[in-house]
């Protein structure tokens, strides 16, 4: 029996090492493998930073990109660049054991360079509201913070389910979502904003366009004549956001006062706070429904 003991110990150690391995698929469909939970994480998108904090891993973030400003503690994280360019030397000096990146980052060529260096990459690109709690759980697995991530995910799931139950069967509302007003950009069905519009009982009038973020002419929007215009730009001026359409008083959305704005930090980042943007959106569409009574 004593001769077998060392072999048994080695076997148990091997089994334990295997049990500690983490393998999962990211939003690009690639497999991410870690031998142990990540301790030094670099976030390469603002929404990712918010996700990592919500998943219980804020103290593991050693680097982040510009505009990673939520929660407040994120402002103290060293910067490694922005969406356009990453400082590779600075990033490597932080000795990360996991990079969490946005699939549409303009620095995608640099991401592949980092992958070739052997640093594990997790691509994050939530396109549906249900992807948000799923991503939290994934990040919790990668960082060994499953309990905290699970609690945060359950909270989001309850709020999403509440919206679906309350608004999912309400009368449909044609919506134009304005990502940017000069020039005019919108989003198609591949973006999480469209899923939120759908959940709230709305219809993105440009969902079927092939480009993810198509540019539109003012004439095209006037011809579509949406009932609601929602802007993800920061409000405050008469010549910005949805207010630019006030110069066309004949538009249905203008006649009924259905020009709405949502904080861009909420609606343009596919992080946990996006559920708050969806709640605001649902309330705006309900306001538009109420305005149908007795109006042309």
Backbone as CSV, one residue per row, in Angstrom:
resi,resn,N_x,N_y,N_z,CA_x,CA_y,CA_z,C_x,C_y,C_z
1,UNK,0.828,-1.206,0.000,0.000,0.000,0.000,0.868,1.263,0.000
2,UNK,1.995,1.201,0.795,2.839,2.384,0.862,3.449,2.710,-0.486
3,UNK,3.752,1.636,-1.297,4.329,1.888,-2.617,3.337,2.614,-3.529
4,UNK,2.047,2.340,-3.310,1.033,2.937,-4.157,0.708,4.369,-3.749
5,UNK,1.078,4.755,-2.548,0.678,6.065,-2.033,1.175,7.225,-2.877
6,UNK,2.496,7.288,-3.229,2.950,8.404,-4.066,2.207,8.485,-5.396
7,UNK,1.937,7.340,-6.007,1.207,7.335,-7.276,-0.211,7.860,-7.087
8,UNK,-0.826,7.475,-5.986,-2.191,7.941,-5.711,-2.204,9.450,-5.504
9,UNK,-1.177,9.948,-4.814,-1.098,11.392,-4.581,-0.941,12.141,-5.900
10,UNK,-0.055,11.623,-6.760,0.142,12.252,-8.061,-1.146,12.261,-8.872
11,UNK,-1.871,11.156,-8.789,-3.141,11.056,-9.517,-4.140,12.091,-9.015
12,UNK,-4.226,12.218,-7.687,-5.138,13.192,-7.103,-4.740,14.615,-7.486
13,UNK,-3.432,14.867,-7.489,-2.958,16.196,-7.869,-3.305,16.508,-9.323
14,UNK,-3.166,15.501,-10.166,-3.486,15.697,-11.581,-4.973,15.977,-11.760
15,UNK,-5.791,15.224,-11.003,-7.232,15.438,-11.084,-7.597,16.832,-10.604
16,UNK,-6.936,17.283,-9.521,-7.216,18.607,-8.992,-6.811,19.691,-9.976
17,UNK,-5.646,19.510,-10.599,-5.194,20.482,-11.591,-6.171,20.566,-12.746
18,UNK,-6.682,19.393,-13.164,-7.655,19.373,-14.252,-8.942,20.062,-13.827
19,UNK,-9.345,19.847,-12.555,-10.572,20.461,-12.064,-10.468,21.974,-12.037
20,UNK,-9.237,22.487,-11.836,-9.041,23.928,-11.780,-9.026,24.573,-13.159
21,UNK,-8.847,23.782,-14.222,-8.833,24.332,-15.574,-10.166,24.992,-15.897
22,UNK,-10.109,26.116,-16.605,-11.317,26.840,-17.000,-11.342,26.889,-18.515
23,UNK,-12.427,26.427,-19.109,-12.590,26.440,-20.554,-14.007,26.897,-20.874
24,UNK,-14.110,27.912,-21.703,-15.422,28.390,-22.129,-15.299,29.092,-23.469
25,UNK,-16.433,29.358,-24.100,-16.449,30.031,-25.403,-16.827,31.492,-25.221
26,UNK,-16.111,32.379,-25.934,-16.429,33.800,-25.844,-17.414,34.183,-26.945
27,UNK,-17.664,35.473,-27.105,-18.668,35.923,-28.060,-18.214,35.851,-29.515
28,UNK,-16.963,35.486,-29.748,-16.502,35.246,-31.112,-16.577,33.760,-31.453
29,UNK,-16.951,32.940,-30.470,-17.007,31.502,-30.667,-15.706,30.789,-30.386
30,UNK,-14.661,31.543,-29.999,-13.375,30.932,-29.697,-13.345,30.418,-28.264
31,UNK,-12.554,29.382,-28.051,-12.410,28.814,-26.720,-11.355,29.581,-25.940
32,UNK,-11.698,29.945,-24.722,-10.766,30.609,-23.815,-10.397,29.606,-22.729
33,UNK,-9.104,29.388,-22.534,-8.631,28.403,-21.558,-7.700,29.067,-20.553
34,UNK,-7.959,28.805,-19.281,-7.091,29.278,-18.208,-6.773,28.108,-17.291
35,UNK,-5.537,28.027,-16.848,-5.145,26.974,-15.917,-5.660,27.259,-14.516
36,UNK,-5.903,28.529,-14.231,-6.393,28.941,-12.909,-7.111,30.280,-13.082
37,UNK,-7.943,30.693,-12.126,-8.651,31.969,-12.254,-7.700,33.138,-12.464
38,UNK,-8.087,34.040,-13.336,-7.261,35.206,-13.661,-7.126,36.126,-12.463
39,UNK,-5.910,36.605,-12.250,-5.620,37.524,-11.146,-5.256,38.918,-11.639
40,UNK,-4.805,39.028,-12.890,-4.370,40.304,-13.453,-5.052,40.478,-14.818
41,UNK,-6.113,41.267,-14.814,-6.969,41.403,-15.993,-6.824,42.801,-16.576
42,UNK,-6.740,42.875,-17.897,-6.753,44.158,-18.585,-8.052,44.256,-19.378
43,UNK,-8.763,45.360,-19.184,-10.013,45.624,-19.887,-9.755,46.564,-21.055
44,UNK,-10.206,46.164,-22.243,-9.960,46.971,-23.430,-11.246,47.540,-24.022
45,UNK,-12.224,47.809,-23.160,-13.438,48.523,-23.556,-14.136,49.024,-22.291
46,UNK,-14.745,50.210,-22.340,-15.420,50.730,-21.149,-16.524,49.807,-20.624
47,UNK,-17.309,49.197,-21.540,-18.377,48.318,-21.052,-17.795,47.082,-20.374
48,UNK,-16.632,46.643,-20.837,-15.961,45.499,-20.219,-15.553,45.834,-18.790
49,UNK,-15.020,47.036,-18.587,-14.623,47.449,-17.242,-15.810,47.383,-16.292
50,UNK,-16.956,47.867,-16.748,-18.162,47.820,-15.918,-18.567,46.373,-15.625
51,UNK,-18.460,45.523,-16.627,-18.791,44.109,-16.448,-17.881,43.453,-15.413
52,UNK,-16.594,43.715,-15.500,-15.634,43.096,-14.583,-15.904,43.517,-13.143
53,UNK,-16.204,44.795,-12.934,-16.543,45.248,-11.586,-17.816,44.566,-11.100
54,UNK,-18.839,44.517,-11.952,-20.107,43.915,-11.549,-19.954,42.432,-11.241
55,UNK,-19.007,41.786,-11.918,-18.780,40.355,-11.708,-17.901,40.077,-10.498
56,UNK,-17.549,41.116,-9.755,-16.775,40.923,-8.532,-15.279,40.942,-8.724
57,UNK,-14.816,41.404,-9.899,-13.381,41.368,-10.174,-12.712,42.712,-10.289
58,UNK,-13.293,43.749,-9.703,-12.712,45.077,-9.820,-11.288,45.159,-9.312
59,UNK,-10.987,44.415,-8.239,-9.634,44.469,-7.670,-8.623,43.696,-8.493
60,UNK,-9.072,43.029,-9.558,-8.165,42.265,-10.416,-7.841,43.002,-11.706
61,UNK,-8.462,44.153,-11.928,-8.212,44.911,-13.147,-6.934,45.726,-12.964
62,UNK,-5.923,45.416,-13.748,-4.633,46.120,-13.622,-4.442,47.141,-14.727
63,UNK,-5.319,47.149,-15.731,-5.212,48.107,-16.823,-6.545,48.246,-17.529
64,UNK,-6.798,49.420,-18.101,-8.047,49.666,-18.816,-7.807,50.740,-19.869
65,UNK,-8.773,50.906,-20.772,-8.656,51.914,-21.821,-9.363,53.202,-21.400
66,UNK,-9.157,54.240,-22.199,-9.782,55.532,-21.945,-11.298,55.392,-21.875
67,UNK,-11.926,56.269,-21.098,-13.375,56.319,-20.879,-13.894,55.186,-20.011
68,UNK,-12.998,54.412,-19.423,-13.424,53.421,-18.433,-13.607,54.170,-17.107
69,UNK,-14.761,54.795,-16.970,-14.981,55.734,-15.870,-16.099,55.338,-14.917
70,UNK,-16.548,54.092,-15.002,-17.601,53.626,-14.085,-17.302,52.192,-13.677
71,UNK,-17.435,51.898,-12.362,-17.737,52.813,-11.262,-16.579,53.768,-10.980
72,UNK,-16.723,54.594,-9.945,-15.729,55.625,-9.651,-14.326,55.051,-9.509
73,UNK,-14.221,53.854,-8.920,-12.905,53.249,-8.707,-12.175,52.990,-10.019
74,UNK,-12.925,52.866,-11.110,-12.305,52.582,-12.410,-11.396,53.715,-12.869
75,UNK,-11.638,54.923,-12.388,-10.818,56.068,-12.799,-9.391,55.970,-12.283
76,UNK,-9.160,55.109,-11.302,-7.815,54.981,-10.733,-6.999,53.864,-11.387
77,UNK,-7.588,53.165,-12.340,-6.892,52.067,-13.014,-5.945,52.637,-14.077
78,UNK,-4.703,52.162,-14.163,-3.773,52.642,-15.199,-4.330,52.448,-16.603
79,UNK,-4.099,53.437,-17.466,-4.592,53.386,-18.840,-3.548,52.760,-19.769
80,UNK,-4.061,51.983,-20.743,-3.173,51.321,-21.691,-3.496,51.726,-23.138
81,UNK,-4.235,52.833,-23.309,-4.596,53.276,-24.649,-6.072,53.571,-24.741
82,UNK,-6.597,53.466,-25.963,-8.014,53.722,-26.193,-8.536,52.755,-27.243
83,UNK,-9.737,53.040,-27.752,-10.342,52.139,-28.727,-9.585,52.108,-30.050
84,UNK,-8.802,53.135,-30.319,-8.076,53.213,-31.583,-6.695,52.579,-31.518
85,UNK,-6.025,52.741,-30.396,-4.636,52.289,-30.308,-4.316,51.868,-28.874
86,UNK,-3.691,50.700,-28.748,-3.280,50.182,-27.445,-1.771,50.295,-27.327
87,UNK,-1.296,50.728,-26.182,0.132,50.789,-25.903,0.585,49.387,-25.492
88,UNK,1.076,48.632,-26.465,1.434,47.240,-26.226,2.502,47.110,-25.140
89,UNK,3.508,47.956,-25.206,4.588,47.879,-24.214,4.059,48.119,-22.803
90,UNK,3.215,49.134,-22.680,2.618,49.435,-21.374,1.752,48.272,-20.895
91,UNK,0.986,47.709,-21.811,0.107,46.596,-21.446,0.928,45.393,-20.957
92,UNK,1.961,45.045,-21.701,2.766,43.884,-21.334,3.468,44.080,-19.994
93,UNK,3.815,45.332,-19.678,4.488,45.593,-18.407,3.597,45.294,-17.213
94,UNK,2.292,45.235,-17.445,1.341,44.945,-16.373,1.194,43.440,-16.116
95,UNK,1.821,42.633,-16.966,1.831,41.174,-16.822,0.410,40.585,-16.678
96,UNK,-0.460,40.867,-17.632,-1.831,40.349,-17.527,-1.896,38.848,-17.781
97,UNK,-2.817,38.190,-17.103,-3.081,36.785,-17.408,-4.428,36.610,-18.105
98,UNK,-5.099,37.733,-18.409,-6.337,37.698,-19.192,-6.598,39.084,-19.759
99,UNK,-6.947,39.133,-21.045,-7.416,40.358,-21.689,-8.885,40.167,-22.041
100,UNK,-9.703,41.134,-21.690,-11.116,41.105,-22.086,-11.319,42.267,-23.035
101,UNK,-11.695,41.961,-24.266,-11.696,42.958,-25.335,-13.046,42.999,-26.028
102,UNK,-13.285,44.115,-26.728,-14.484,44.282,-27.546,-14.174,43.814,-28.954
103,UNK,-15.072,43.053,-29.541,-14.803,42.484,-30.864,-14.622,43.552,-31.929
104,UNK,-15.237,44.715,-31.750,-15.187,45.750,-32.780,-14.151,46.816,-32.481
105,UNK,-13.267,46.513,-31.567,-12.194,47.450,-31.257,-11.386,47.750,-32.519
106,UNK,-11.109,49.041,-32.746,-10.355,49.422,-33.944,-8.946,48.851,-33.926
107,UNK,-8.466,48.474,-32.751,-7.116,47.930,-32.621,-7.120,46.403,-32.729
108,UNK,-7.988,45.852,-33.578,-8.132,44.401,-33.669,-6.841,43.721,-34.119
109,UNK,-6.059,44.386,-34.972,-4.788,43.801,-35.407,-3.839,43.638,-34.218
110,UNK,-3.854,44.603,-33.325,-3.040,44.495,-32.119,-3.521,43.351,-31.224
111,UNK,-4.831,43.112,-31.230,-5.359,42.023,-30.402,-4.802,40.678,-30.867
112,UNK,-4.719,40.509,-32.158,-4.167,39.264,-32.683,-2.688,39.145,-32.349
113,UNK,-1.986,40.263,-32.340,-0.574,40.265,-31.932,-0.442,39.788,-30.483
114,UNK,-1.327,40.258,-29.630,-1.296,39.857,-28.219,-1.658,38.384,-28.072
115,UNK,-2.592,37.929,-28.888,-2.957,36.515,-28.834,-1.761,35.634,-29.188
116,UNK,-0.994,36.060,-30.202,0.177,35.279,-30.603,1.243,35.235,-29.507
117,UNK,1.205,36.227,-28.621,2.140,36.231,-27.492,1.705,35.270,-26.384
118,UNK,0.559,34.670,-26.564,0.105,33.664,-25.611,-0.770,34.173,-24.493
119,UNK,-1.198,35.443,-24.542,-2.081,35.977,-23.511,-3.520,35.592,-23.840
120,UNK,-4.232,34.942,-22.937,-5.628,34.571,-23.211,-6.494,35.809,-23.450
121,UNK,-7.337,35.745,-24.477,-8.251,36.830,-24.819,-9.686,36.338,-24.724
122,UNK,-10.537,37.128,-24.101,-11.977,36.869,-24.090,-12.644,38.023,-24.828
123,UNK,-13.326,37.713,-25.950,-14.020,38.727,-26.715,-15.433,38.903,-26.175
124,UNK,-15.798,40.154,-25.897,-17.125,40.477,-25.364,-17.890,41.326,-26.368
125,UNK,-19.070,40.853,-26.772,-19.906,41.600,-27.714,-21.374,41.259,-27.464
126,UNK,-21.947,41.683,-26.329,-23.358,41.360,-26.035,-24.287,41.998,-27.060
127,UNK,-25.146,41.186,-27.667,-26.078,41.688,-28.673,-27.531,41.547,-28.255
128,UNK,-27.773,40.844,-27.167,-29.119,40.676,-26.624,-29.068,40.974,-25.139
129,UNK,-30.182,41.405,-24.590,-30.220,41.680,-23.157,-29.836,40.453,-22.350
130,UNK,-30.269,39.288,-22.801,-29.929,38.061,-22.070,-28.432,37.775,-22.086
131,UNK,-27.703,38.386,-23.024,-26.254,38.195,-23.062,-25.562,38.864,-21.878
132,UNK,-26.189,39.866,-21.287,-25.550,40.601,-20.197,-25.342,39.719,-18.959
133,UNK,-26.393,39.065,-18.436,-26.143,38.167,-17.300,-25.266,36.976,-17.676
134,UNK,-25.370,36.514,-18.914,-24.512,35.417,-19.363,-23.041,35.832,-19.308
135,UNK,-22.743,37.045,-19.783,-21.365,37.527,-19.758,-20.856,37.666,-18.335
136,UNK,-21.692,38.168,-17.444,-21.277,38.276,-16.039,-20.867,36.916,-15.491
137,UNK,-21.649,35.893,-15.787,-21.316,34.549,-15.289,-20.028,34.036,-15.923
138,UNK,-19.833,34.314,-17.200,-18.605,33.895,-17.875,-17.379,34.540,-17.224
139,UNK,-17.471,35.847,-16.989,-16.349,36.550,-16.370,-16.129,36.064,-14.938
140,UNK,-17.207,35.730,-14.252,-17.075,35.175,-12.910,-16.325,33.857,-12.915
141,UNK,-16.567,33.044,-13.932,-15.828,31.787,-14.064,-14.353,32.055,-14.321
142,UNK,-14.062,33.020,-15.198,-12.677,33.295,-15.560,-11.882,33.886,-14.398
143,UNK,-12.554,34.605,-13.511,-11.850,35.262,-12.410,-12.018,34.545,-11.071
144,UNK,-12.794,33.467,-11.057,-13.023,32.780,-9.798,-13.932,33.543,-8.860
145,UNK,-14.826,34.343,-9.415,-15.761,35.128,-8.599,-17.203,34.739,-8.939
146,UNK,-17.439,33.456,-9.056,-18.742,32.984,-9.522,-19.889,33.442,-8.624
147,UNK,-19.675,33.448,-7.321,-20.771,33.801,-6.413,-21.213,35.246,-6.637
148,UNK,-20.242,36.181,-6.645,-20.586,37.585,-6.857,-21.193,37.802,-8.238
149,UNK,-20.591,37.179,-9.242,-21.105,37.324,-10.605,-22.508,36.753,-10.726
150,UNK,-22.750,35.623,-10.072,-24.071,34.999,-10.114,-25.137,35.891,-9.504
151,UNK,-24.814,36.521,-8.385,-25.787,37.422,-7.751,-26.111,38.599,-8.667
152,UNK,-25.070,39.182,-9.273,-25.292,40.309,-10.179,-26.110,39.877,-11.395
153,UNK,-25.811,38.696,-11.929,-26.539,38.185,-13.094,-28.008,37.953,-12.768
154,UNK,-28.281,37.393,-11.607,-29.670,37.146,-11.214,-30.448,38.446,-11.088
155,UNK,-29.796,39.486,-10.564,-30.458,40.782,-10.463,-30.841,41.327,-11.826
156,UNK,-29.935,41.228,-12.799,-30.250,41.679,-14.147,-31.362,40.847,-14.760
157,UNK,-31.332,39.556,-14.554,-32.358,38.677,-15.126,-33.741,39.026,-14.597
158,UNK,-33.835,39.355,-13.327,-35.134,39.724,-12.763,-35.660,41.009,-13.409
159,UNK,-34.783,41.977,-13.595,-35.212,43.235,-14.202,-35.611,43.052,-15.663
160,UNK,-34.850,42.239,-16.397,-35.186,41.979,-17.801,-36.513,41.247,-17.909
161,UNK,-36.726,40.263,-17.053,-37.986,39.511,-17.064,-39.162,40.421,-16.734
162,UNK,-38.958,41.362,-15.820,-40.023,42.293,-15.463,-40.412,43.169,-16.650
163,UNK,-39.407,43.633,-17.402,-39.692,44.441,-18.588,-40.444,43.631,-19.632
164,UNK,-40.017,42.396,-19.850,-40.670,41.547,-20.852,-42.133,41.301,-20.486
165,UNK,-42.376,41.053,-19.199,-43.745,40.780,-18.749,-44.629,42.014,-18.879
166,UNK,-44.071,43.182,-18.629,-44.866,44.407,-18.614,-45.097,44.986,-19.999
167,UNK,-44.086,44.914,-20.870,-44.169,45.638,-22.133,-44.156,44.760,-23.387
168,UNK,-43.816,43.497,-23.239,-43.603,42.661,-24.413,-44.798,42.529,-25.332
169,UNK,-46.009,42.642,-24.802,-47.215,42.470,-25.611,-47.973,43.780,-25.806
170,UNK,-47.342,44.889,-25.521,-47.979,46.185,-25.731,-48.035,46.505,-27.229
171,UNK,-48.944,47.399,-27.641,-49.031,47.768,-29.064,-47.673,48.243,-29.594
172,UNK,-47.358,47.829,-30.814,-46.054,48.127,-31.390,-45.891,49.615,-31.674
173,UNK,-44.665,50.093,-31.511,-44.338,51.503,-31.746,-43.143,51.576,-32.693
174,UNK,-43.292,52.196,-33.872,-42.146,52.359,-34.786,-41.128,53.352,-34.207
175,UNK,-39.883,52.927,-34.121,-38.847,53.708,-33.445,-37.658,53.927,-34.377
176,UNK,-37.165,55.163,-34.386,-35.887,55.461,-35.012,-34.901,55.738,-33.891
177,UNK,-33.866,54.899,-33.790,-32.826,55.128,-32.796,-31.686,55.874,-33.462
178,UNK,-31.382,57.060,-32.933,-30.325,57.902,-33.492,-29.065,57.750,-32.660
179,UNK,-28.108,57.037,-33.239,-26.822,56.870,-32.571,-26.038,58.178,-32.581
180,UNK,-26.125,58.898,-33.688,-25.386,60.146,-33.861,-26.172,61.020,-34.824
181,UNK,-26.096,62.340,-34.642,-26.938,63.216,-35.433,-26.262,64.014,-36.520
182,UNK,-24.930,64.076,-36.515,-24.248,64.879,-37.526,-22.926,64.230,-37.925
183,UNK,-22.910,63.363,-38.957,-24.060,62.926,-39.756,-24.940,61.950,-38.973
184,UNK,-26.068,61.615,-39.573,-27.048,60.775,-38.893,-26.659,59.301,-39.020
185,UNK,-26.512,58.642,-37.859,-26.234,57.210,-37.826,-27.288,56.510,-36.984
186,UNK,-27.561,55.264,-37.333,-28.470,54.445,-36.550,-27.829,53.074,-36.329
187,UNK,-28.594,52.119,-35.821,-28.100,50.767,-35.559,-29.072,49.750,-36.137
188,UNK,-28.543,48.637,-36.627,-29.432,47.621,-37.183,-29.753,46.541,-36.143
189,UNK,-30.290,45.412,-36.613,-30.779,44.381,-35.706,-29.679,43.652,-34.945
190,UNK,-28.423,43.811,-35.345,-27.346,43.094,-34.686,-26.870,43.788,-33.407
191,UNK,-27.504,44.867,-33.029,-27.081,45.604,-31.848,-28.066,45.393,-30.702
192,UNK,-27.564,45.427,-29.484,-28.386,45.202,-28.302,-29.492,46.246,-28.163
193,UNK,-29.299,47.440,-28.734,-30.347,48.458,-28.676,-31.617,47.963,-29.356
194,UNK,-31.471,47.287,-30.481,-32.641,46.766,-31.185,-33.359,45.722,-30.349
195,UNK,-32.626,44.902,-29.622,-33.264,43.917,-28.755,-34.054,44.616,-27.647
196,UNK,-33.509,45.709,-27.117,-34.227,46.460,-26.091,-35.497,47.082,-26.657
197,UNK,-35.420,47.636,-27.857,-36.603,48.208,-28.499,-37.679,47.138,-28.650
198,UNK,-37.265,45.957,-29.091,-38.198,44.849,-29.268,-38.823,44.442,-27.938
199,UNK,-38.014,44.344,-26.906,-38.502,43.948,-25.591,-39.546,44.935,-25.072
200,UNK,-39.362,46.209,-25.391,-40.273,47.257,-24.917,-41.545,47.367,-25.766
201,UNK,-41.668,46.516,-26.757,-42.849,46.578,-27.612,-42.696,47.542,-28.765
202,UNK,-41.453,47.847,-29.113,-41.195,48.734,-30.236,-40.667,47.990,-31.440
203,UNK,-40.466,48.733,-32.512,-39.925,48.161,-33.752,-38.878,49.110,-34.309
204,UNK,-37.648,48.660,-34.394,-36.580,49.452,-34.991,-36.819,49.517,-36.495
205,UNK,-37.123,50.700,-37.002,-37.506,50.817,-38.411,-36.341,50.556,-39.357
206,UNK,-35.114,50.540,-38.821,-33.939,50.280,-39.661,-33.237,48.978,-39.279
207,UNK,-33.938,48.086,-38.626,-33.329,46.836,-38.174,-32.794,45.999,-39.323
208,UNK,-33.439,46.059,-40.476,-33.087,45.176,-41.588,-31.930,45.674,-42.433
209,UNK,-31.394,46.863,-42.166,-30.278,47.359,-42.973,-29.049,46.469,-42.765
210,UNK,-28.251,46.250,-43.819,-27.125,45.308,-43.715,-25.981,45.780,-42.835
211,UNK,-25.715,47.073,-42.818,-24.607,47.589,-42.013,-24.999,47.646,-40.543
212,UNK,-24.048,47.348,-39.654,-24.338,47.379,-38.218,-24.663,48.782,-37.738
213,UNK,-23.981,49.797,-38.305,-24.216,51.193,-37.926,-24.331,52.027,-39.194
214,UNK,-25.474,51.952,-39.885,-25.600,52.647,-41.167,-25.757,54.153,-41.013
215,UNK,-25.219,54.885,-42.005,-25.405,56.329,-42.070,-26.640,56.602,-42.921
216,UNK,-27.452,57.566,-42.484,-28.708,57.875,-43.156,-28.730,59.324,-43.587
217,UNK,-29.553,59.610,-44.582,-29.822,60.996,-44.949,-31.043,61.471,-44.173
218,UNK,-31.136,62.775,-43.975,-32.320,63.329,-43.306,-33.568,62.992,-44.097
219,UNK,-33.458,62.983,-45.419,-34.613,62.670,-46.269,-35.131,61.261,-46.009
220,UNK,-34.220,60.314,-45.789,-34.647,58.939,-45.528,-35.438,58.849,-44.224
221,UNK,-34.998,59.569,-43.208,-35.716,59.542,-41.934,-37.064,60.232,-42.070
222,UNK,-37.100,61.350,-42.798,-38.363,62.049,-43.009,-39.360,61.165,-43.742
223,UNK,-38.885,60.425,-44.719,-39.767,59.538,-45.478,-40.272,58.398,-44.605
224,UNK,-39.428,57.855,-43.729,-39.852,56.774,-42.837,-40.855,57.267,-41.811
225,UNK,-40.757,58.539,-41.406,-41.689,59.203,-40.492,-41.982,58.358,-39.237
226,UNK,-40.968,58.090,-38.411,-41.173,57.259,-37.221,-42.071,57.941,-36.194
227,UNK,-42.728,57.128,-35.385,-43.572,57.669,-34.322,-42.740,58.160,-33.147
228,UNK,-41.567,57.541,-32.949,-40.690,57.885,-31.835,-39.263,58.010,-32.350
229,UNK,-38.559,59.022,-31.859,-37.122,59.148,-32.114,-36.418,59.149,-30.761
230,UNK,-35.485,58.225,-30.610,-34.709,58.122,-29.375,-33.255,58.365,-29.719
231,UNK,-32.613,59.244,-28.960,-31.219,59.569,-29.218,-30.335,59.046,-28.099
232,UNK,-29.183,58.512,-28.510,-28.183,58.090,-27.548,-27.071,59.100,-27.423
233,UNK,-27.331,60.340,-27.862,-26.349,61.412,-27.725,-26.603,62.184,-26.442
234,UNK,-25.575,62.841,-25.955,-25.738,63.625,-24.736,-26.582,64.861,-25.047
235,UNK,-27.711,65.027,-24.346,-28.599,66.161,-24.617,-28.050,67.461,-24.037
236,UNK,-28.766,68.558,-24.296,-28.376,69.822,-23.694,-28.455,71.001,-24.639
237,UNK,-28.431,70.730,-25.972,-28.508,71.825,-26.928,-29.641,71.556,-27.912
238,UNK,-30.187,72.629,-28.451,-31.272,72.489,-29.414,-30.791,71.893,-30.739
239,UNK,-29.485,71.956,-30.983,-28.964,71.455,-32.254,-28.283,70.095,-32.090
240,UNK,-28.614,69.369,-31.028,-28.006,68.057,-30.820,-29.075,67.036,-30.463
241,UNK,-28.701,65.762,-30.550,-29.624,64.692,-30.190,-30.877,64.695,-31.037
242,UNK,-31.960,64.181,-30.478,-33.226,64.108,-31.206,-33.796,65.487,-31.493
243,UNK,-33.313,66.524,-30.786,-33.844,67.882,-30.982,-33.605,68.416,-32.387
244,UNK,-32.666,67.826,-33.131,-32.399,68.328,-34.482,-33.609,68.167,-35.394
245,UNK,-34.556,67.293,-35.022,-35.708,67.044,-35.876,-36.838,68.036,-35.640
246,UNK,-36.678,68.915,-34.658,-37.722,69.910,-34.393,-37.907,70.871,-35.563
247,UNK,-36.929,70.941,-36.427,-37.045,71.820,-37.602,-38.019,71.254,-38.633
248,UNK,-38.510,70.030,-38.377,-39.466,69.384,-39.293,-40.769,69.134,-38.538
249,UNK,-41.578,70.153,-38.327,-42.781,70.012,-37.499,-43.824,69.062,-38.058
250,UNK,-43.695,68.710,-39.334,-44.655,67.785,-39.920,-44.405,66.329,-39.549
251,UNK,-43.226,66.012,-39.003,-42.927,64.631,-38.631,-43.847,64.169,-37.496
252,UNK,-44.261,62.919,-37.575,-45.146,62.367,-36.553,-44.516,62.456,-35.169
253,UNK,-43.252,62.089,-35.044,-42.589,62.114,-33.744,-42.515,63.527,-33.183
254,UNK,-42.332,64.518,-34.056,-42.243,65.908,-33.614,-43.622,66.415,-33.208
255,UNK,-44.656,66.126,-34.018,-46.008,66.588,-33.707,-46.473,66.083,-32.347
256,UNK,-46.084,64.871,-32.012,-46.554,64.275,-30.762,-45.580,64.472,-29.600
257,UNK,-44.487,65.132,-29.848,-43.531,65.369,-28.780,-42.753,64.140,-28.371
258,UNK,-42.609,63.204,-29.299,-41.943,61.933,-28.988,-40.471,61.950,-29.384
259,UNK,-39.751,62.943,-28.895,-38.309,63.049,-29.089,-37.657,62.814,-27.736
260,UNK,-36.977,61.699,-27.594,-36.466,61.294,-26.287,-34.949,61.117,-26.326
261,UNK,-34.328,61.290,-25.168,-32.883,61.089,-25.036,-32.618,60.156,-23.869
262,UNK,-31.603,59.316,-24.032,-31.147,58.426,-22.965,-29.654,58.660,-22.788
263,UNK,-29.211,58.697,-21.561,-27.793,58.911,-21.245,-26.936,57.979,-22.103
264,UNK,-26.038,58.533,-22.925,-25.225,57.681,-23.804,-24.339,56.695,-23.052
265,UNK,-23.927,57.034,-21.825,-23.104,56.101,-21.060,-23.887,54.845,-20.687
266,UNK,-25.217,54.957,-20.669,-26.050,53.786,-20.381,-26.376,53.008,-21.651
267,UNK,-26.823,53.722,-22.677,-27.364,53.037,-23.851,-26.297,52.626,-24.854
268,UNK,-25.147,53.309,-24.862,-24.113,52.982,-25.845,-23.039,52.047,-25.310
269,UNK,-23.194,51.592,-24.072,-22.273,50.610,-23.502,-23.080,49.364,-23.138
270,UNK,-22.697,48.243,-23.702,-23.419,46.994,-23.439,-22.923,46.360,-22.143
271,UNK,-23.082,47.110,-21.058,-22.693,46.632,-19.738,-23.910,46.479,-18.847
272,UNK,-23.730,46.246,-17.560,-24.866,46.041,-16.653,-25.831,47.215,-16.616
273,UNK,-25.323,48.439,-16.778,-26.199,49.606,-16.717,-27.112,49.730,-17.934
274,UNK,-26.847,48.933,-18.967,-27.722,48.987,-20.146,-29.152,48.603,-19.789
275,UNK,-29.337,47.759,-18.791,-30.695,47.394,-18.386,-31.445,48.638,-17.909
276,UNK,-30.739,49.574,-17.261,-31.353,50.836,-16.887,-31.773,51.639,-18.103
277,UNK,-30.962,51.601,-19.172,-31.331,52.270,-20.418,-32.584,51.638,-21.008
278,UNK,-32.677,50.306,-20.947,-33.869,49.613,-21.452,-35.108,50.011,-20.658
279,UNK,-34.957,50.174,-19.357,-36.090,50.600,-18.525,-36.554,51.994,-18.927
280,UNK,-35.618,52.893,-19.196,-35.980,54.234,-19.654,-36.659,54.176,-21.019
281,UNK,-36.107,53.357,-21.912,-36.673,53.223,-23.252,-38.112,52.730,-23.187
282,UNK,-38.365,51.728,-22.366,-39.728,51.199,-22.239,-40.682,52.276,-21.735
283,UNK,-40.231,53.072,-20.782,-41.073,54.150,-20.258,-41.368,55.184,-21.345
284,UNK,-40.373,55.505,-22.181,-40.588,56.465,-23.270,-41.612,55.927,-24.276
285,UNK,-41.520,54.657,-24.611,-42.479,54.098,-25.572,-43.878,54.061,-24.988
286,UNK,-43.983,53.853,-23.701,-45.297,53.873,-23.061,-45.877,55.286,-23.080
287,UNK,-45.017,56.283,-22.912,-45.461,57.675,-23.039,-45.992,57.935,-24.443
288,UNK,-45.287,57.429,-25.444,-45.731,57.607,-26.829,-47.075,56.935,-27.068
289,UNK,-47.300,55.776,-26.492,-48.606,55.106,-26.644,-49.723,55.954,-26.040
290,UNK,-49.440,56.530,-24.874,-50.450,57.360,-24.210,-50.787,58.581,-25.049
291,UNK,-49.844,59.099,-25.817,-50.060,60.280,-26.627,-50.841,60.001,-27.900
292,UNK,-51.121,58.742,-28.186,-51.902,58.399,-29.371,-53.362,58.825,-29.217
293,UNK,-53.833,58.847,-27.994,-55.235,59.160,-27.753,-55.537,60.610,-28.143
294,UNK,-56.455,60.755,-29.086,-56.913,62.068,-29.479,-55.901,62.898,-30.236
295,UNK,-54.835,62.246,-30.769,-53.835,63.011,-31.510,-53.799,62.546,-32.960
296,UNK,-53.459,63.448,-33.884,-53.404,63.072,-35.302,-52.268,62.126,-35.603
